[in-house]
Amino acid sequence: MIEIRDIKKIYFIGIGGIGMSALARYFKFHGKEVSGYDRTETSLTRQLADEGIPVHYNENLGLAPKDAEVIVYTPAVPKNHTELQYYLQNNYTVLKRSDVLGLITKSSFNICVAGTHGKTTITTMVAHVLRHSGYGCNAFLGGIAVNYNSNFWSNEKNVCVVEADEYDRSFLKLSPDIAVITAMDADHLDIYGTEAAVQQAFIDFSGNLKKSGLLITKMGLQKDEELKGERHLRYSLQNDNANTYAKNIKMNHGSYEYDVAQKGWLLEGVVLNMGGMHNIENSVAAIAVAHSLGIEDNKIKKAIEDFKGVKRRFEYIIKKKRLVFVDDYAHHPEELRALISGAKALFPGLRCTVVFQPHLFTRTRDFADGFARSLDLADEVMLLPIYPARELPIEGVTSKIIFSKMENRNKYLMSKEEVLAAMKEKKEGLFITAGAGDVDTLVMPIKKVLDKTN
């Protein structure tokens, strides 16, 4: 296996992916020549180009570098991709993103956050607390930290904070010193087949924990007793049977104040300027990590209060007294349920309108009942067509299968153009855009419309 220090030129196929772009930034930071391909131009690929990383957008062997020592690809890239096939057939060193991340973290102290929900927020919170407090870390995030407008940063301290992705079993390449598991719900069934297989992957991930490492898990996980780790700490939102939990929670127009308790330790007056009760729970996990590292209480509190969130994770686009607009990446029924119920609890006097874009045909097919139940929590739902991502269409699988299962009377199947037209009639309320596809392209147009009408 090639050593990281020996690489001079590296090429990324699918460089616009959130995990891939973090790796590209890592190699650029360390003085390597970096370039890449992606299917479409995005704000993230434009940022990479501005940072000196060339990106092209058509499968073109003429633009693919022939002198790159390492080719990195993401499993989201089709197997028959012209450039990927060229490199495979010509005996280049071709590695998955997870292999490269495994190489980078081989000799570092690693804090790895896994789970089917919440991992991006917790990873970013942990990395932010370590950076803000002066503890220091290298961060490989699955989202854009609003505080730094980046998904990667580097530090001379040999500590890595890594989002551990369960898709394609990528996280099994990691060796955590501290492992966090937030949830083990059924997801990525196109890869795993069954919920039991998903859970087994998380059990295997916990087995990668280094000797005397610390396992931090959400209380009440299925198969909790099968998880590995000599030191095991369980966290909860408010259940005082957990090792660490929040209490005395007070709400204040989109922010929270609360205490975090652990046996023999109490952190009083924590302020979180981020919506959603699930984000208080996420902060409890991040605080548990920081406390285990010996970071001072006051530094933890200051960092959490300064945390501005993650792009597209309960991100406030507009926040006024009678008009609130939140954008979120929620793409699983449980995430959607937490998002809608959390937002409605924070702003109980406002009518809640959700614009939801289902992500993947297989996920829509497998979880249509759950999506319908979660969307029924809203007062009004605008349902967009499925975003296919890496998948080909499946006969009979459209947004209509969610729509038909919903009991909500105020439900509409709409195009993006129809959503924008409908928003022109809105004067006040709680508006949410949700999904993992390209629904985020609606965010600024909706903001303009709402600003104009108000």
C-alpha positions in Angstrom: 0.0 0.0 0.0 1.3 3.4 -1.0 2.3 5.8 1.9 0.6 9.2 2.1 3.9 11.0 2.3 5.0 9.5 -1.1 2.0 10.9 -3.0 2.8 13.9 -5.2 -0.2 14.0 -7.5 -3.7 12.8 -6.7 -7.0 12.8 -8.7 -10.6 12.5 -7.3 -13.5 11.1 -9.3 -16.6 12.5 -7.6 -14.6 15.4 -5.9 -17.8 17.4 -5.2 -19.0 14.9 -2.6 -18.8 16.2 0.9 -16.4 13.5 2.1 -14.3 13.6 -1.1 -13.9 17.4 -1.0 -12.6 17.2 2.6 -9.9 14.7 1.5 -9.1 16.9 -1.5 -8.6 19.8 0.8 -6.4 17.7 3.1 -4.0 16.8 0.3 -4.0 20.4 -1.1 -3.1 21.6 2.5 -0.2 19.2 2.6 1.3 20.5 -0.7 0.1 17.8 -3.1 -1.1 18.5 -6.7 -4.9 17.8 -6.6 -7.6 17.8 -9.3 -10.9 16.1 -9.9 -14.0 15.3 -11.8 -17.7 15.7 -10.8 -20.9 15.4 -12.6 -22.2 18.9 -11.9 -20.9 22.2 -10.8 -21.9 23.2 -7.3 -21.0 25.9 -4.8 -18.6 23.4 -3.2 -16.8 22.6 -6.4 -16.5 26.3 -7.2 -15.0 26.8 -3.7 -12.5 24.0 -4.5 -11.6 25.7 -7.8 -11.1 29.0 -6.0 -8.7 27.2 -3.6 -6.6 26.0 -6.5 -8.1 22.6 -7.2 -9.1 22.3 -10.9 -12.5 20.5 -11.4 -14.0 19.4 -14.7 -17.6 18.2 -15.4 -17.6 15.8 -18.3 -16.2 12.3 -18.6 -13.2 13.2 -20.7 -10.0 11.1 -20.8 -8.2 14.1 -22.3 -8.8 16.0 -19.0 -8.0 13.1 -16.7 -4.3 13.3 -15.6 -2.2 10.3 -16.7 0.6 11.1 -14.3 -1.4 10.9 -11.0 0.0 8.3 -8.6 -3.3 7.8 -6.8 -6.9 7.9 -8.0 -9.6 8.2 -5.4 -13.3 7.5 -6.1 -16.5 7.4 -4.2 -18.9 4.4 -4.4 -21.6 6.9 -5.6 -19.7 7.0 -9.0 -21.1 4.4 -11.5 -18.9 1.4 -12.1 -18.9 2.1 -15.9 -17.6 5.6 -15.5 -15.2 6.2 -18.4 -12.4 7.7 -16.4 -12.6 5.2 -13.5 -12.5 2.3 -16.0 -9.5 3.8 -17.7 -7.5 3.9 -14.5 -8.6 0.4 -13.4 -7.7 -1.1 -16.7 -4.3 0.6 -16.8 -3.1 -0.6 -13.4 -3.2 2.8 -11.5 -3.4 2.8 -7.7 -7.2 3.2 -7.4 -8.6 3.6 -3.9 -12.0 4.2 -2.4 -12.4 7.3 -0.3 -12.7 5.1 2.9 -9.3 3.5 2.1 -7.6 6.9 1.9 -9.2 8.1 5.1 -8.1 4.9 6.8 -4.5 5.5 5.6 -4.6 9.1 6.9 -5.9 8.1 10.3 -3.7 5.0 10.7 -1.3 6.6 13.2 -3.5 9.4 14.8 -5.7 9.6 17.8 -9.2 9.3 16.3 -12.6 10.4 17.4 -15.0 8.7 15.0 -18.7 9.6 15.0 -21.1 7.0 13.4 -24.9 6.6 13.2 -27.8 6.7 10.8 -28.9 10.1 12.1 -27.1 13.0 13.8 -23.5 12.1 13.0 -22.7 15.2 10.9 -23.9 17.6 13.6 -22.1 15.7 16.4 -18.9 15.4 14.4 -18.9 19.1 13.6 -19.7 20.0 17.2 -16.9 17.9 18.6 -14.4 19.3 16.0 -15.6 22.9 16.8 -15.2 22.4 20.5 -11.7 21.1 20.1 -10.8 23.9 17.8 -12.5 26.7 19.7 -11.1 25.5 23.1 -7.5 25.4 21.7 -7.3 21.6 22.2 -6.7 21.3 18.4 -7.7 18.7 15.8 -7.8 17.7 12.2 -11.4 17.6 11.0 -13.0 15.5 8.2 -16.6 16.5 8.3 -19.7 15.3 6.4 -21.2 18.8 6.2 -20.0 22.5 6.0 -19.4 24.0 9.5 -21.0 27.4 9.4 -18.4 28.8 11.8 -15.6 28.1 9.3 -17.5 27.6 6.0 -15.5 24.4 5.5 -15.7 20.6 5.9 -12.0 20.3 6.6 -9.3 21.9 8.7 -5.8 20.9 9.8 -3.8 21.2 12.9 -0.3 20.1 14.1 -1.9 18.1 16.8 -2.1 14.4 15.9 -5.9 14.1 16.6 -8.5 13.5 13.9 -12.2 14.0 14.2 -13.9 12.0 11.5 -17.4 11.4 10.4 -17.7 7.7 10.1 -19.9 6.9 7.1 -21.9 3.6 7.2 -22.7 3.7 3.5 -20.9 0.8 1.7 -19.4 -0.2 5.1 -16.8 2.6 4.7 -16.5 3.2 8.5 -15.0 -0.3 9.0 -11.7 1.0 7.7 -11.3 3.3 10.7 -9.6 2.6 14.1 -11.3 4.8 16.7 -9.8 5.8 20.1 -13.2 7.3 20.9 -16.2 6.0 18.9 -19.7 7.5 19.0 -22.8 5.7 17.7 -26.0 7.8 17.5 -28.5 5.4 15.8 -28.6 2.1 14.1 -31.9 2.4 12.2 -32.5 0.6 8.9 -31.1 2.6 6.0 -29.0 2.0 2.8 -31.0 -1.2 2.4 -29.8 -1.2 -1.3 -26.4 -2.0 0.2 -27.2 -4.0 3.4 -30.4 -5.8 2.4 -31.8 -6.0 6.0 -31.9 -4.0 9.2 -30.0 -6.8 11.0 -27.1 -6.4 8.5 -27.1 -2.6 9.2 -26.9 -3.3 13.0 -24.2 -5.9 12.5 -22.0 -3.3 10.7 -22.3 -1.0 13.7 -21.4 -3.9 16.0 -18.3 -4.5 13.8 -17.5 -0.8 13.9 -17.5 -0.8 17.7 -15.1 -3.8 17.5 -12.6 -1.6 15.7 -12.2 0.5 18.9 -8.6 0.5 20.1 -7.8 -1.2 23.3 -8.9 0.9 26.3 -10.8 3.1 23.9 -14.1 4.8 24.8 -17.5 3.9 23.3 -20.2 6.6 23.6 -23.7 5.5 22.4 -27.2 6.8 22.5 -29.1 5.1 25.3 -31.6 2.5 24.1 -29.9 1.3 20.9 -31.1 -2.1 19.6 -28.2 -4.6 20.0 -26.7 -2.3 22.7 -25.5 -5.4 24.6 -23.6 -6.7 21.6 -21.6 -3.6 21.1 -17.9 -3.9 21.9 -15.8 -1.7 24.1 -14.4 -2.1 27.6 -15.4 1.5 28.5 -19.0 2.3 27.4 -20.8 5.5 28.2 -24.5 6.0 27.2 -26.0 9.5 26.6 -29.6 10.6 26.4 -31.7 13.8 25.9 -33.3 13.7 29.4 -33.3 10.1 30.7 -31.4 10.2 34.0 -30.7 6.5 33.8 -28.1 7.4 31.1 -24.5 8.1 32.1 -24.8 11.6 30.7 -28.0 13.6 29.9 -29.5 17.1 29.7 -31.9 18.6 32.3 -33.6 21.9 33.2 -34.1 22.7 29.5 -35.5 26.2 28.8 -36.6 27.4 25.3 -36.1 31.0 24.1 -37.2 31.7 20.4 -35.0 29.1 18.7 -32.3 28.8 21.4 -32.0 26.6 24.4 -30.4 26.8 27.9 -29.8 23.6 29.9 -27.5 21.7 32.2 -25.6 18.5 31.3 -25.2 15.9 34.1 -22.8 13.0 34.5 -22.1 11.0 37.6 -20.0 13.3 39.8 -20.1 16.2 37.3 -22.5 18.9 36.3 -22.1 21.5 33.5 -24.6 24.3 34.2 -26.0 26.9 31.9 -25.1 25.5 28.5 -26.5 27.7 25.7 -27.2 26.2 22.3 -28.2 28.6 19.5 -29.5 25.9 17.2 -33.1 24.6 16.9 -34.4 21.1 17.5 -34.5 19.1 20.8 -32.5 16.4 18.9 -29.7 18.9 18.7 -29.6 19.2 22.5 -29.1 15.5 22.5 -26.4 15.8 19.9 -24.7 18.4 22.1 -24.8 16.0 25.1 -22.8 13.5 23.0 -20.3 16.1 21.9 -19.9 17.5 25.4 -19.3 13.9 26.7 -16.4 13.6 24.2 -14.9 16.9 25.2 -15.2 16.2 28.9 -13.5 12.8 28.4 -10.6 14.6 26.8 -10.2 16.8 29.9 -11.3 20.1 28.2 -12.2 22.7 30.8 -15.9 23.3 31.6 -15.9 27.0 30.7 -14.2 26.3 27.4 -16.8 23.7 26.5 -19.7 26.0 27.3 -18.2 28.9 25.4 -17.6 26.7 22.3 -21.2 25.3 22.4 -22.7 28.8 22.7 -20.5 30.0 19.8 -21.5 27.0 17.6 -23.3 28.3 14.5 -24.4 24.9 13.2 -23.9 22.9 10.0 -25.1 24.0 6.6 -28.5 22.3 6.0 -28.8 20.9 9.6 -31.7 22.9 11.1 -30.2 25.9 9.4 -32.1 29.2 10.0 -32.5 31.0 6.7 -35.0 33.5 8.1 -35.7 34.0 11.8 -38.3 36.6 12.6 -41.1 36.8 15.1 -43.9 35.6 12.7 -41.8 34.3 9.9 -39.2 31.4 10.2 -37.5 29.5 7.4 -35.4 26.4 8.2 -33.4 24.3 5.7 -32.4 20.7 6.6 -30.8 17.7 5.1 -33.4 15.2 6.6 -33.8 12.3 4.2 -34.9 9.4 6.5 -38.4 9.2 8.2 -36.9 9.5 11.7 -34.8 12.5 10.8 -37.9 14.1 9.2 -40.0 13.4 12.4 -37.4 15.0 14.6 -37.1 18.0 12.4 -40.8 18.8 12.1 -41.7 18.0 15.7 -38.7 20.0 17.0 -39.4 23.0 14.8 -43.1 23.0 15.8 -42.2 22.8 19.5 -39.9 25.8 19.1 -42.5 27.9 17.2 -45.9 26.7 18.4 -47.8 29.7 17.1 -46.8 29.4 13.5 -48.4 27.2 10.7 -45.8 24.7 9.5 -45.3 24.2 5.8 -42.8 21.5 4.7 -41.3 21.2 1.2 -39.9 17.7 1.0 -37.8 16.0 -1.8 -37.5 12.3 -1.4 -33.9 10.9 -1.9 -33.4 7.7 -3.9 -36.0 5.4 -5.4 -35.0 2.5 -3.0 -35.3 4.6 0.1 -38.7 6.0 -1.0 -39.9 2.4 -1.7 -38.6 1.0 1.6 -39.7 3.7 3.9 -42.9 5.2 2.3 -45.0 4.5 5.3 -42.6 6.2 7.7 -42.2 9.2 5.4 -46.0 9.6 5.3 -46.4 9.5 9.1 -43.6 12.0 9.6 -45.0 14.4 7.0 -48.4 14.2 8.5 -47.0 16.1 11.5 -46.8 19.3 9.3 -49.8 21.6 8.7 -49.1 21.6 4.9 -46.8 19.5 2.7 -45.4 20.3 -0.8 -43.9 17.0 -2.1 -41.3 17.2 -4.9 -40.3 14.4 -7.3 -37.7 11.9 -6.1 -34.1 12.9 -6.5 -32.4 9.8 -8.0 -28.8 10.4 -7.1 -26.9 7.3 -8.1 -30.0 5.2 -8.9 -32.0 4.4 -12.1 -35.8 4.7 -11.9 -37.8 1.8 -10.4 -41.1 1.1 -12.1 -44.0 2.3 -9.9 -41.8 4.2 -7.4 -42.5 7.9 -7.4 -43.4 10.5 -4.8 -47.0 9.4 -5.2 -46.5 6.3 -3.1 -45.7 8.6 -0.1 -48.5 11.0 -1.1 -51.1 8.2 -1.2 -50.2 7.1 2.3 -50.5 10.5 3.9 -53.6 11.5 6.0 -52.7 15.2 5.8 -55.4 17.0 3.8 -53.2 19.9 2.9 -50.8 17.9 0.7 -49.6 18.7 -2.8 -47.4 17.0 -5.5 -45.5 19.9 -7.0 -42.6 20.9 -9.2 -40.0 23.4 -7.9 -41.6 26.1 -10.1 -45.0 25.4 -8.5 -43.5 25.6 -5.0 -42.0 29.0 -5.7 -45.3 30.2 -7.1 -47.2 29.0 -4.0 -44.7 30.7 -1.7 -45.7 34.1 -3.2 -49.0 33.8 -1.4 -47.4 33.3 2.0 -47.2 36.1 4.5 -46.1 34.4 7.7 -45.5 30.9 9.2 -42.8 28.3 9.8 -41.4 27.0 6.5 -39.1 24.0 6.1 -37.2 22.7 3.1 -35.9 19.1 3.6 -34.1 16.4 1.7 -30.6 15.2 0.6 -30.9 15.9 -3.1 -30.9 19.3 -4.8 -33.9 20.8 -2.9 -31.3 23.2 -1.5 -31.3 25.0 -4.9 -34.8 26.3 -3.8 -33.5 27.8 -0.6 -32.4 31.2 -1.9 -35.3 31.6 -4.4 -37.8 30.9 -1.5 -35.9 33.3 0.8 -36.2 36.1 -1.9 -39.9 35.4 -2.4 -40.6 35.4 1.4 -38.5 38.5 2.0 -40.3 40.3 -0.8 -43.8 39.4 0.4 -42.8 40.5 4.0 
